[in-house]
């Protein structure tokens, strides 16, 4: 499918009144040049949801939800991108270009896949009631403490033993078999033919964040591997994006201001039956940035609730690494590791609702979990061990976004090692694209990944929020040096130069398919505490520092090259030019 042309999206954004559209769904009150309301994405008593008509952008300072008029329709009305474009185009009297839409055949195919998954779900549920082997599944669910009402609420079913039960029911012809295979419900044999993917398992239907059924998780009864079997990646189902139970739990998350992330379907279902209805589970993958984005849209707090064994501790450490770049002020992440041999489902049945809530309240904060993990085998009375802690912690703390929390984390590290780390915070590059890997049991090494300079990050923020500052950026010739963040800054400057009247929303929509789109959305949402008459000077200072750092990098690279072979006149001339530019900056 071709993408909708940028010019069409630009015009659509320009013709759409974001304040009017949101006001029809969430009553807005004027607040200076903006509008405010209680956030529709989480429960709150005081308005922290702001809409800017000038930027055509909304942002909630409570839960972090933000985006354009298209994003609002997608998140509030649970629409797909193209459906949101259709709605806005109809309101604006515009016709969506035909060649940018899926053809009728593609739409029919997707609808057929959704229907096939729904048909399989109905059949699995029927087997739990009628199949001769169903009592085995019912007894398993009863032994796990599940009652009938909860099983019905979560649509739990049963896949009987056998290689072709589902095929015989739904795969009556070649077209149906092909759909079953594409939906991940059957597997094609090497020698030809198909067989059922799910056999002898309790079945948990998986809904996406909009409530649409997209796949299944099958839980083996008794012994057997794998314990959990998920649908594979399909056109409908993407493991790294979806969370089991999110659609049902989202309303409760808003009320409680936090979500609970567990490891299995039975944990989600068991907790819900016992009154903890704000839990979700990852689907056979580690926690991903997309997972966290969706969780933080629902509530400002997340509690990772994992098993206390080695695998659980490793999963918790990885979740922490992924979470660090999302720790904006006002957000909270905690970690609760289960006692040996227990999981959330078994623990809440043993201890009860209130005791489990008490455990959640007492869970380790992210900072406590991080420093406890790093210092577990270090003797901080020894200078070399304190130095080791600093080298382990620094790459992690650098991934935190700017704010009070980051400042306090560096302050705590300073207390532990006896050296002021905050000096380094102000001069180092604070936001690598991903956190370093670290063994959660033996913290022995940390490897930093290519960072984004805070000068580049703040330049992106300023230009996204105030595109009219591009004239300042044009005073400099960026040397990207294969740096992806500098290339992104250069791309942004180019977009604004071509479209001088472009605003925040239109920029973000043009960059929707960029790999760093979520980063750009966050940057656009974090307002600069900077007076209008100082913005130009601040951007000029940032760009100067970027230019100087790039020049210094080129000087170092060229010098290294010149020491390894005979120097050419061209190289000497280039080095003199670079050094002259560096010297000029240092005289300013």
TORZA-659676 format. One line per field, with one value per residue (C-alpha): residue number from 1; x, y, z negated. Coordinates in nm, 2 decimals, decimal comma, always signed. Each point is the difference from the previous one (the first is absolute). Layout:
# residues N
resi = c(NUM	...)
x = c(X	...)
y = c(Y	...)
z = c(Z	...)
# end
This chain:
# residues 588
resi = c(1	2	3	4	5	6	7	8	9	10	11	12	13	14	15	16	17	18	19	20	21	22	23	24	25	26	27	28	29	30	31	32	33	34	35	36	37	38	39	40	41	42	43	44	45	46	47	48	49	50	51	52	53	54	55	56	57	58	59	60	61	62	63	64	65	66	67	68	69	70	71	72	73	74	75	76	77	78	79	80	81	82	83	84	85	86	87	88	89	90	91	92	93	94	95	96	97	98	99	100	101	102	103	104	105	106	107	108	109	110	111	112	113	114	115	116	117	118	119	120	121	122	123	124	125	126	127	128	129	130	131	132	133	134	135	136	137	138	139	140	141	142	143	144	145	146	147	148	149	150	151	152	153	154	155	156	157	158	159	160	161	162	163	164	165	166	167	168	169	170	171	172	173	174	175	176	177	178	179	180	181	182	183	184	185	186	187	188	189	190	191	192	193	194	195	196	197	198	199	200	201	202	203	204	205	206	207	208	209	210	211	212	213	214	215	216	217	218	219	220	221	222	223	224	225	226	227	228	229	230	231	232	233	234	235	236	237	238	239	240	241	242	243	244	245	246	247	248	249	250	251	252	253	254	255	256	257	258	259	260	261	262	263	264	265	266	267	268	269	270	271	272	273	274	275	276	277	278	279	280	281	282	283	284	285	286	287	288	289	290	291	292	293	294	295	296	297	298	299	300	301	302	303	304	305	306	307	308	309	310	311	312	313	314	315	316	317	318	319	320	321	322	323	324	325	326	327	328	329	330	331	332	333	334	335	336	337	338	339	340	341	342	343	344	345	346	347	348	349	350	351	352	353	354	355	356	357	358	359	360	361	362	363	364	365	366	367	368	369	370	371	372	373	374	375	376	377	378	379	380	381	382	383	384	385	386	387	388	389	390	391	392	393	394	395	396	397	398	399	400	401	402	403	404	405	406	407	408	409	410	411	412	413	414	415	416	417	418	419	420	421	422	423	424	425	426	427	428	429	430	431	432	433	434	435	436	437	438	439	440	441	442	443	444	445	446	447	448	449	450	451	452	453	454	455	456	457	458	459	460	461	462	463	464	465	466	467	468	469	470	471	472	473	474	475	476	477	478	479	480	481	482	483	484	485	486	487	488	489	490	491	492	493	494	495	496	497	498	499	500	501	502	503	504	505	506	507	508	509	510	511	512	513	514	515	516	517	518	519	520	521	522	523	524	525	526	527	528	529	530	531	532	533	534	535	536	537	538	539	540	541	542	543	544	545	546	547	548	549	550	551	552	553	554	555	556	557	558	559	560	561	562	563	564	565	566	567	568	569	570	571	572	573	574	575	576	577	578	579	580	581	582	583	584	585	586	587	588)
x = c(+0,00	+0,13	+0,02	-0,23	+0,19	+0,16	-0,17	-0,34	+0,08	+0,13	-0,32	-0,22	+0,18	-0,04	-0,37	-0,07	-0,07	+0,15	-0,17	-0,34	+0,03	+0,12	-0,26	-0,28	+0,13	+0,16	-0,13	+0,29	+0,05	+0,21	+0,34	+0,17	+0,09	-0,07	-0,29	+0,00	-0,21	+0,02	+0,19	-0,22	+0,28	+0,02	-0,21	+0,09	-0,17	+0,20	+0,05	+0,34	-0,10	+0,09	-0,09	+0,20	-0,18	+0,31	+0,21	-0,31	+0,13	-0,13	+0,19	-0,09	+0,25	-0,15	+0,03	+0,21	-0,26	+0,07	-0,03	-0,18	-0,36	+0,06	+0,16	-0,29	-0,26	+0,22	+0,04	-0,34	-0,23	+0,22	+0,05	+0,26	+0,21	-0,18	-0,34	+0,09	+0,12	-0,34	-0,20	+0,20	+0,00	-0,38	-0,03	+0,23	-0,17	+0,31	+0,04	+0,27	+0,21	-0,11	+0,34	+0,10	-0,28	+0,00	-0,18	-0,33	+0,18	+0,24	-0,29	-0,20	+0,31	+0,05	-0,37	+0,01	+0,30	-0,18	-0,31	+0,21	+0,16	-0,34	-0,14	+0,29	-0,07	-0,37	+0,10	+0,26	-0,26	-0,25	+0,25	+0,04	-0,37	-0,06	+0,31	+0,03	+0,35	-0,13	-0,02	+0,38	+0,02	-0,27	+0,17	+0,32	-0,16	-0,18	+0,33	+0,15	-0,28	-0,20	-0,38	-0,24	-0,08	+0,37	+0,05	-0,29	+0,11	+0,35	-0,14	+0,20	-0,03	+0,15	+0,20	-0,04	+0,28	+0,03	+0,16	-0,29	-0,30	+0,00	+0,08	-0,30	-0,23	+0,13	+0,23	-0,26	+0,17	+0,34	-0,09	-0,11	+0,32	+0,21	-0,18	+0,05	+0,37	+0,04	-0,18	+0,25	-0,26	+0,14	+0,35	+0,09	+0,19	+0,32	-0,15	-0,33	-0,32	-0,05	-0,04	-0,15	+0,24	-0,19	-0,06	-0,08	+0,00	-0,22	-0,04	+0,01	-0,12	+0,23	-0,15	+0,20	-0,01	-0,32	-0,18	+0,02	+0,08	+0,34	+0,14	+0,02	+0,21	-0,02	+0,09	+0,10	-0,18	+0,25	+0,34	+0,11	+0,20	-0,03	-0,22	-0,15	-0,04	-0,09	-0,12	+0,29	+0,05	-0,29	-0,15	-0,23	+0,23	+0,33	+0,14	+0,22	-0,29	-0,28	-0,06	-0,24	-0,29	+0,08	-0,33	-0,19	+0,23	+0,05	-0,30	+0,11	+0,36	-0,13	-0,19	+0,30	+0,28	+0,20	+0,02	+0,14	+0,21	+0,01	+0,14	-0,30	-0,36	-0,10	+0,16	-0,22	-0,32	+0,07	+0,08	-0,32	-0,21	+0,14	-0,06	+0,33	-0,13	+0,28	+0,25	+0,13	+0,25	+0,26	-0,05	+0,31	+0,23	+0,20	-0,16	+0,04	-0,01	-0,34	-0,13	+0,11	-0,14	-0,34	+0,02	+0,10	-0,29	-0,23	+0,16	+0,32	+0,11	+0,12	+0,07	+0,20	-0,11	+0,23	+0,10	+0,29	+0,21	+0,30	-0,22	-0,23	+0,29	+0,14	-0,33	-0,03	+0,34	-0,07	-0,34	+0,19	+0,25	-0,29	-0,19	+0,28	-0,04	-0,37	+0,05	-0,12	-0,09	-0,34	+0,04	+0,08	+0,13	+0,03	+0,11	-0,16	+0,17	-0,20	+0,11	+0,16	-0,25	-0,28	-0,15	-0,25	-0,30	+0,10	+0,11	-0,33	-0,20	+0,21	+0,03	-0,31	-0,07	+0,11	+0,33	+0,09	-0,08	+0,23	+0,28	-0,06	+0,02	+0,33	+0,16	+0,35	+0,02	+0,20	+0,29	+0,01	-0,02	+0,28	+0,25	-0,08	+0,07	+0,33	+0,13	-0,10	+0,36	+0,19	+0,18	-0,05	+0,26	+0,26	+0,09	+0,03	-0,34	-0,16	+0,17	-0,14	-0,35	+0,04	+0,10	-0,29	-0,26	+0,10	-0,11	-0,34	-0,06	+0,09	-0,30	-0,24	-0,18	+0,08	-0,18	+0,00	+0,00	+0,32	+0,17	-0,10	+0,13	+0,34	+0,00	-0,06	+0,28	+0,22	-0,09	+0,09	+0,34	+0,10	+0,06	-0,23	-0,14	-0,23	+0,29	+0,02	-0,38	+0,01	+0,27	-0,05	-0,24	-0,30	-0,23	+0,14	-0,24	-0,01	+0,13	+0,31	-0,04	+0,08	-0,01	-0,26	+0,18	+0,37	+0,03	+0,34	-0,01	-0,20	+0,03	-0,14	-0,18	+0,03	-0,16	-0,20	+0,17	-0,23	+0,09	-0,15	-0,30	-0,08	+0,05	-0,26	-0,23	+0,02	-0,05	-0,29	-0,18	+0,11	+0,07	+0,04	+0,34	+0,14	+0,17	+0,24	+0,07	+0,07	+0,30	+0,18	+0,10	-0,06	+0,27	-0,20	+0,30	-0,25	-0,14	-0,37	-0,11	+0,18	-0,15	-0,34	+0,06	+0,12	-0,31	-0,22	+0,17	-0,05	-0,37	-0,05	+0,19	-0,22	-0,31	+0,06	-0,35	+0,00	-0,10	+0,07	-0,28	+0,08	+0,37	-0,09	-0,24	+0,27	+0,23	-0,26	+0,19	+0,34	+0,16	+0,03	-0,36	-0,08	+0,31	-0,09	-0,36	+0,15	+0,23	-0,29	-0,21	+0,27	-0,03	+0,31	+0,00	+0,15	-0,12	-0,09	+0,28	+0,26	-0,08	+0,20	+0,32	-0,05	-0,03	+0,30	+0,20	-0,11	+0,08	+0,34	+0,08	-0,12	+0,22	+0,30	-0,04	-0,03	+0,31	+0,20	-0,11	+0,11	+0,34	+0,05	-0,10	+0,23	+0,30	-0,05	+0,00	+0,31	+0,21	-0,06	+0,13	+0,17	-0,19	-0,12	-0,01	-0,38	-0,01	+0,23	-0,22	-0,31	+0,15	+0,10	-0,35	-0,16	+0,24	-0,06	-0,38	+0,05	+0,23	-0,26	-0,26	+0,23	+0,06	-0,37)
y = c(+0,00	+0,35	+0,26	+0,29	+0,29	+0,25	+0,29	-0,15	-0,06	+0,36	+0,14	-0,23	+0,11	+0,37	-0,04	-0,19	+0,19	-0,22	+0,20	-0,03	-0,37	-0,08	+0,23	-0,21	-0,30	+0,17	+0,34	+0,25	+0,32	+0,29	+0,05	+0,30	-0,09	-0,37	-0,21	-0,24	-0,29	-0,30	-0,26	-0,25	-0,26	-0,03	+0,10	+0,33	+0,28	+0,30	+0,07	-0,09	-0,06	+0,29	+0,06	+0,25	+0,12	+0,18	-0,32	-0,22	-0,23	-0,13	-0,11	-0,12	+0,09	-0,27	-0,32	+0,12	-0,06	+0,22	+0,03	+0,16	+0,00	-0,33	-0,15	+0,11	-0,18	-0,31	+0,00	+0,13	-0,16	-0,31	+0,07	-0,12	+0,27	-0,02	+0,00	+0,32	+0,16	-0,09	+0,16	+0,32	+0,02	-0,04	+0,28	+0,22	-0,08	-0,16	-0,32	-0,25	-0,09	-0,34	-0,14	+0,05	-0,22	-0,38	-0,14	-0,18	-0,34	+0,10	+0,12	-0,31	-0,21	+0,17	-0,03	-0,37	-0,04	+0,17	-0,22	-0,32	+0,08	+0,08	-0,33	-0,19	+0,17	-0,10	-0,35	-0,02	+0,13	-0,25	-0,29	+0,11	-0,07	-0,30	-0,20	-0,34	+0,11	+0,33	-0,11	-0,03	+0,37	+0,10	-0,18	+0,17	+0,34	-0,09	-0,12	+0,34	+0,16	+0,14	+0,02	-0,02	+0,37	+0,09	-0,26	+0,15	+0,36	-0,08	-0,23	-0,30	-0,30	-0,35	-0,14	-0,38	-0,25	-0,09	+0,13	+0,11	+0,09	+0,37	-0,09	-0,23	+0,27	+0,32	-0,12	-0,13	+0,12	+0,13	+0,37	-0,07	-0,20	+0,28	+0,25	-0,24	-0,01	+0,38	+0,05	-0,23	-0,26	-0,29	-0,09	-0,11	-0,33	-0,03	-0,29	+0,18	+0,04	+0,17	-0,08	+0,19	+0,23	-0,03	-0,34	-0,12	+0,35	+0,25	+0,29	+0,37	+0,24	+0,30	+0,34	+0,30	+0,34	+0,08	-0,31	-0,19	-0,37	-0,06	-0,33	-0,26	-0,13	-0,36	-0,13	-0,37	-0,19	-0,17	-0,08	+0,09	+0,25	+0,27	+0,09	+0,30	-0,01	+0,32	+0,07	+0,09	+0,34	+0,05	+0,30	+0,04	-0,09	+0,16	-0,13	+0,30	+0,24	-0,17	-0,08	-0,27	+0,15	+0,37	+0,07	-0,13	+0,15	+0,35	+0,16	-0,14	+0,12	+0,36	-0,03	-0,14	+0,20	-0,32	-0,32	-0,33	-0,20	-0,37	-0,30	-0,22	+0,00	-0,19	+0,27	+0,27	-0,21	-0,12	+0,36	+0,13	-0,26	+0,10	+0,37	+0,12	+0,10	+0,22	-0,27	-0,09	-0,25	+0,01	-0,26	-0,21	+0,29	+0,23	+0,34	+0,23	+0,38	-0,03	-0,19	+0,28	+0,27	-0,16	-0,06	+0,36	+0,12	-0,18	+0,09	+0,17	-0,30	-0,35	-0,29	-0,29	-0,31	-0,29	-0,34	+0,01	-0,25	+0,08	+0,03	+0,24	+0,22	+0,01	+0,10	+0,27	+0,14	+0,01	+0,18	+0,25	+0,07	+0,06	+0,21	+0,25	+0,23	+0,03	+0,11	+0,36	+0,19	-0,11	-0,36	-0,29	-0,35	-0,27	-0,36	-0,29	-0,34	-0,29	-0,24	-0,32	-0,24	+0,26	+0,21	+0,29	-0,24	-0,25	+0,27	+0,20	-0,32	-0,08	+0,34	+0,18	+0,32	+0,25	-0,18	+0,00	+0,38	+0,05	-0,18	+0,23	+0,30	-0,12	-0,09	+0,13	+0,33	+0,01	+0,18	-0,25	-0,29	+0,14	+0,09	-0,32	-0,21	+0,18	+0,00	-0,36	-0,13	+0,32	+0,11	+0,37	+0,05	-0,07	+0,29	-0,23	-0,15	+0,35	+0,09	-0,32	+0,10	+0,34	-0,16	-0,24	+0,26	+0,28	-0,15	-0,09	+0,35	+0,16	-0,16	+0,19	+0,30	+0,34	+0,10	-0,01	-0,38	-0,02	+0,27	-0,20	-0,32	+0,15	+0,15	-0,34	-0,15	+0,29	-0,10	-0,37	+0,06	+0,32	+0,19	+0,26	-0,17	+0,30	+0,19	-0,28	+0,00	+0,36	-0,07	-0,36	-0,12	-0,10	-0,22	-0,30	-0,17	-0,30	-0,10	-0,22	-0,37	-0,11	-0,33	+0,04	-0,23	+0,08	+0,37	-0,01	+0,20	+0,26	+0,11	+0,33	+0,03	+0,30	+0,29	+0,30	+0,32	+0,21	+0,29	-0,19	-0,11	+0,36	+0,13	-0,25	+0,10	+0,37	-0,04	-0,24	+0,24	+0,32	-0,07	+0,37	-0,02	-0,18	+0,32	-0,04	-0,36	+0,11	+0,20	-0,34	-0,27	-0,33	-0,27	-0,32	-0,24	-0,30	+0,10	-0,10	+0,28	+0,27	-0,14	+0,03	+0,36	+0,08	-0,17	+0,21	+0,32	-0,09	-0,07	+0,34	+0,18	-0,15	+0,08	+0,32	+0,01	-0,36	-0,06	-0,26	-0,23	+0,00	-0,07	-0,30	-0,14	+0,03	-0,19	-0,26	-0,28	+0,10	-0,26	+0,28	+0,13	-0,08	+0,19	+0,30	-0,01	+0,01	+0,29	+0,20	-0,06	+0,13	+0,38	+0,21	+0,22	+0,28	+0,35	+0,08	+0,26	-0,25	-0,29	+0,11	+0,05	-0,33	-0,19	+0,19	-0,11	-0,36	-0,01	+0,16	-0,28	-0,26	+0,15	+0,01	-0,36	-0,11	+0,19	-0,14	-0,35	+0,06	+0,13	-0,31	-0,23	+0,17	+0,00	-0,37	-0,06	+0,22	-0,19	-0,33	+0,09	+0,28	+0,33	+0,17	+0,37	-0,02	-0,15	+0,26	+0,27	-0,15	-0,03	+0,36	+0,11	-0,21	+0,13	+0,35	-0,05	-0,16	+0,28	+0,26	-0,17	-0,01	+0,38	+0,07)
z = c(+0,00	+0,09	-0,28	+0,01	+0,16	-0,25	+0,17	-0,06	-0,37	-0,03	+0,15	-0,21	-0,32	+0,10	+0,06	-0,32	-0,32	-0,27	-0,28	+0,16	+0,06	-0,35	-0,15	+0,15	-0,19	-0,31	-0,10	+0,00	-0,19	+0,13	-0,17	+0,16	+0,36	-0,07	-0,13	-0,30	-0,13	-0,23	+0,20	+0,19	-0,02	-0,38	-0,30	-0,16	-0,20	+0,11	+0,38	+0,13	+0,36	+0,23	+0,37	+0,21	+0,31	+0,12	-0,01	+0,07	-0,28	-0,33	-0,31	-0,34	-0,27	-0,22	+0,20	+0,29	+0,28	+0,29	+0,38	+0,30	+0,10	+0,18	-0,31	-0,22	+0,22	+0,01	-0,38	-0,12	+0,27	+0,04	+0,37	+0,25	+0,16	+0,33	-0,17	-0,19	+0,32	+0,16	-0,28	+0,01	+0,38	+0,00	-0,25	+0,20	+0,34	+0,13	+0,21	-0,12	+0,31	+0,12	+0,07	-0,37	-0,13	-0,02	+0,30	-0,06	+0,02	-0,29	-0,21	+0,06	-0,09	-0,33	-0,08	+0,08	-0,23	-0,29	+0,07	+0,01	-0,34	-0,14	+0,13	-0,15	-0,33	+0,00	+0,08	-0,28	-0,25	+0,12	-0,05	-0,36	-0,05	+0,23	+0,09	-0,17	-0,14	-0,12	-0,37	+0,00	+0,09	-0,24	-0,29	+0,09	-0,02	-0,33	-0,14	+0,09	-0,19	+0,30	-0,02	+0,30	+0,01	+0,03	+0,28	+0,19	-0,05	+0,14	+0,28	-0,11	+0,22	+0,07	+0,28	-0,01	+0,07	+0,37	+0,31	+0,21	-0,23	+0,10	+0,36	+0,03	-0,15	+0,18	+0,28	+0,24	+0,32	+0,12	-0,06	-0,36	-0,07	+0,14	-0,23	-0,30	+0,08	+0,04	-0,33	-0,17	-0,09	+0,20	+0,12	+0,35	+0,03	+0,20	+0,20	+0,06	-0,20	-0,34	-0,37	-0,30	-0,18	-0,34	-0,14	-0,35	-0,14	-0,19	+0,24	-0,09	+0,28	+0,04	+0,07	+0,13	-0,16	+0,19	-0,12	+0,32	-0,01	+0,16	-0,13	-0,27	-0,28	-0,09	-0,35	-0,03	-0,28	-0,23	+0,14	+0,35	+0,20	+0,08	-0,30	+0,19	+0,38	+0,17	+0,35	+0,23	+0,16	+0,25	+0,19	-0,31	-0,29	-0,10	-0,33	-0,06	+0,01	-0,18	-0,37	-0,12	-0,19	+0,08	+0,16	-0,30	-0,26	+0,15	-0,18	-0,34	+0,06	+0,03	-0,33	-0,19	+0,18	+0,07	+0,19	-0,11	+0,25	-0,05	+0,19	+0,09	+0,10	-0,31	-0,21	+0,17	-0,02	-0,36	-0,12	+0,17	-0,17	-0,34	+0,05	+0,16	+0,34	+0,12	+0,11	+0,34	+0,14	+0,27	+0,27	+0,01	+0,04	-0,23	-0,08	+0,30	+0,04	+0,17	-0,30	-0,23	+0,22	-0,02	-0,37	-0,07	+0,21	-0,24	-0,33	-0,13	-0,21	+0,09	-0,23	+0,15	-0,18	+0,09	-0,14	-0,25	+0,19	+0,22	+0,31	-0,18	-0,13	+0,35	+0,15	-0,27	+0,08	+0,37	-0,07	-0,21	+0,29	+0,24	-0,25	-0,09	+0,31	-0,09	-0,36	+0,04	-0,31	-0,14	+0,12	-0,24	+0,06	-0,27	-0,01	-0,20	+0,01	-0,11	-0,29	+0,12	+0,17	+0,01	+0,28	-0,03	+0,06	-0,27	-0,25	+0,01	-0,05	-0,30	-0,16	+0,12	+0,18	-0,27	-0,07	+0,36	+0,03	-0,30	+0,19	+0,30	-0,23	-0,14	+0,34	+0,07	+0,17	+0,33	-0,17	-0,29	+0,24	+0,23	-0,28	-0,20	+0,31	+0,08	-0,36	-0,09	+0,04	-0,05	-0,32	+0,00	-0,28	+0,27	+0,24	+0,30	-0,06	-0,02	+0,33	+0,15	-0,12	+0,17	+0,33	-0,02	-0,09	+0,23	+0,33	-0,16	-0,15	+0,33	+0,16	-0,24	+0,15	-0,14	-0,32	-0,38	-0,01	+0,20	-0,22	-0,31	+0,14	+0,07	-0,35	-0,15	+0,20	-0,13	-0,36	+0,07	+0,17	-0,18	+0,33	+0,15	+0,31	+0,08	+0,16	+0,26	+0,04	+0,12	+0,26	+0,11	+0,27	-0,20	+0,21	+0,18	+0,24	-0,23	-0,34	-0,05	-0,06	-0,35	-0,18	-0,28	-0,24	+0,07	+0,09	+0,16	+0,32	+0,19	+0,36	+0,11	+0,33	+0,24	-0,19	+0,11	-0,10	-0,23	+0,23	+0,29	-0,20	-0,12	+0,35	+0,12	-0,28	+0,09	+0,37	-0,05	-0,23	+0,18	+0,37	+0,06	-0,17	+0,31	+0,12	-0,29	+0,09	+0,36	-0,12	-0,05	+0,24	-0,18	+0,05	-0,08	+0,01	+0,02	-0,34	+0,02	-0,24	+0,19	+0,33	-0,16	-0,11	+0,35	+0,15	-0,23	+0,10	+0,36	-0,05	-0,16	+0,27	+0,27	-0,20	-0,19	-0,15	-0,12	-0,37	-0,26	+0,10	+0,37	-0,07	-0,22	+0,26	+0,27	-0,23	-0,11	+0,17	-0,13	-0,24	-0,27	+0,03	-0,36	-0,11	+0,21	-0,15	-0,35	+0,09	+0,15	-0,31	-0,25	+0,00	-0,04	-0,30	+0,20	+0,08	+0,36	+0,05	-0,12	+0,22	+0,30	-0,21	-0,17	+0,33	+0,14	-0,30	+0,04	+0,37	-0,06	-0,25	+0,24	+0,28	-0,23	-0,12	+0,37	+0,09	-0,28	+0,10	+0,35	-0,12	-0,21	+0,28	+0,25	-0,24	-0,06	+0,37	+0,06	-0,26	+0,18	+0,35	+0,20	-0,03	+0,31	+0,07	+0,02	-0,35	-0,15	+0,16	-0,14	-0,35	+0,01	+0,10	-0,28	-0,26	+0,11	-0,05	-0,34	-0,11	+0,11	-0,22	-0,30	+0,03	-0,03)
# end
